[in-house]
Amino acid sequence: MGDLSKAVAEIDTLLRRWPDTFPVIAAGLPAILANPDGYQAVLAALRIEAPWRSNLFSALGKDPRGLRVANQLLLDLTGSSSQPTSKELSAVINGYIRQKEYEAAYRLFLFSMTDQERTLAGYIFNGGFEQILSDKPFDWQVRDRSGLEITFAGARDVGESDSGATVRFLNTPVKNAALQQYVELPPGSYRISLIASARNLKLPKQLFWSIRCADPAGEIARFNIPEGTFNRRQLSLDFAIGPGACPMQVLRLETAAIAESWRFRYVGTLVMHKLSIERVSS
């Protein structure tokens, strides 16, 4: 009948009673949101914390047709009494990344920053490893890996000697990545720098930060971490991003192990006090 406001009210009632029916309803939501009256009705429901709200953003983030309207909903919710959550923002940011719309993904991340998060901004977000993980792709993603433990303790809360991210190896094999975030570096010359401490660090197959191109996939630079025991050692590596070659990169802490062999066991503790990337003259 064209009464989209009434339709959204009925959908809201239905989903409050039977939330498992959301996948059936989801197929019709892009058409409703494409209509101004339907959009305003959905926005009004989201502003009063409709329980299907997170499901909506998850569904729109997986649908290329739904990304732009999801982005607009997030912008309209910002500044209201019902702010977007990190989960909702991540669903849409990840959707843009899947569609290789990297600029749109990064703009949404920047726009969604809180005042506290803005103090941690830079080419690397939260390079001092403060304890405010949001799970957004441009924030630190802590992978669940056997053989190690990662804890964050920013410099504001602890003594200088223990500030940063602590990686404790458990005398077992360690394969693949443990920590990562997406970064956006325009073409140019850069220096990645790390201030780190270590105790009895044994790395049989290397431990390193890699900077990889997200699309097309490929390694740009590899920054190795040394073995041994040391205190607040300063390490750095220069690298370059070619013109037009790589619109988005992935910064990742990983090992060179290709198999979980018990001959190659990682031991010791690494404390990364500060990780940064700065632009340098070429």
Secondary structure by P-SEA (a helix, b strand, c coil): ccaaaaaaaaaaaaaaaccccccccccaaaaaaacaaaaaaaaaaaaacccaaaaaaaaaaacccaaaaaaaaaaaaccccccccaaaaaaaaaaaaaacaaaaaaaaaaaaccaaaaaacccccccccccccccccccccccccccbbbbbbcccccccccccbbbbbccccccccccbbbbbbcbbbbbbbbbbcccbbbbccbbbbbbbccccccccbbbbbbbccccccccbbbbbbccccccbbbbbbbbcccccccccccbbbbbbcccccccccc
